[in-house]
Amino acid sequence: MAAFKWTHYVASEAPPAHITEATSQPRASENGVAVLVDKNAPPPRSQEKQPPAGSTDYAVQLHAATDYLDFIRMLLPAARAGDVTAQFNVFRALDYCAIEYHLHIDRGGIRRTLDDALRTAAGRWPYDSETVRQIYARCHALVESGANEIGERSDWLRRATEGGYPLAQAIASHRIPDSSISGESEELANSEDSRRLLASAIRSGDPRVLWEIGGFGLAPKSDELDIPDQAWLLAACQRGLDCAPQSDQVRAMCTWDPGCQPYESVADVLRRADGTGYPGLEARARWINEKIDVGDWAALGF
C-alpha cells in the first residue's frame, strides 16, 4: 500500500498534552491502536524543542472556528509580532481554504454557490453535504474578501519554518504552497534542505510530524532502511494523534479509499488494507517511537 500523498487537507489539531516514553506499557485505545502511555513520565530525551506556548490554544481555536477570515484577523497581531505558532496557524487557515474551497466549491475554476456545490457533491463519506457546508462557512468570507493585508500563505509558512516550528518544517520540506493545489515538489522533497528540515522536525517528537512523514512518503529509504509509510502513520497514532473514527486523519485517508466506513479508525483502515501484515506494521510503528524516545536518529535515517 503506497503512501497516501493526499492533496486533501488535514485540519490542524492540538498536539497531545504529553509525548510518551518508550518504556511505558502499551494499552488499548479508542483509536484501535496500542498507545504507549505513562502519565507520570517526563518528556523524552529526544524532545529537544517544545512547540511554543499557546500552540494548543491556537490549534484548538482553528479547529473550532466557523469563519477563518475572523480567525486569521484575530491571530495577525501575534503573528506579525513574531509568534511562530500564530504564524503557522495563519498559514494553516489560508492553506485549508485554498485547497478545500477549490476542491469542493470552485471546482473547475467556476465560482459556485453553496447550493450548486451541494448538488455536485459526490454524496459518499467523507464527501458529504455537511463537509461542503463546513468548508463554505469557514472559507467563503475569506475567499470573497480579497483581504490583501493578510499576506501569502507561503510567507507565513516560511516564517514559521524559520522560527523552528516542527510541523511547519515538515510541511515546508516537501511543499511550495502557492505553486499548485497540491503544492508538492519531488525536487524539493529530495533536496538537502528538505532532509535538514525533516531532521529538525522529527526531533520534536510531535506526532503530527510523523503523520506528515508517513502521509507523504518523506522518510529516507535505502537498501538498508525501508520503513513502510503506514508504520509512520501508526506511530503518530501511538504518540497520541487523534486517529479515531471521524477524525481528520481518517477523513484524509478515506478521500482515496472507496472502501472506507465512517466507523473505521486509522488502525481499521490500515488493517483492512494490509490484512495479515498488520501486526508487523504495528510492531514497526512501536520501533519508530522507541528510536525517537532514545534519540536514535541514525536508525530512522535522520
Summary of the structure (lengths in Angstrom):
residues: 302
radius of gyration: 18.8
end to end distance: 23.3
largest distance: 54.1
contacts: 990
relative contact order: 0.17
helix: 53%
strand: 3%
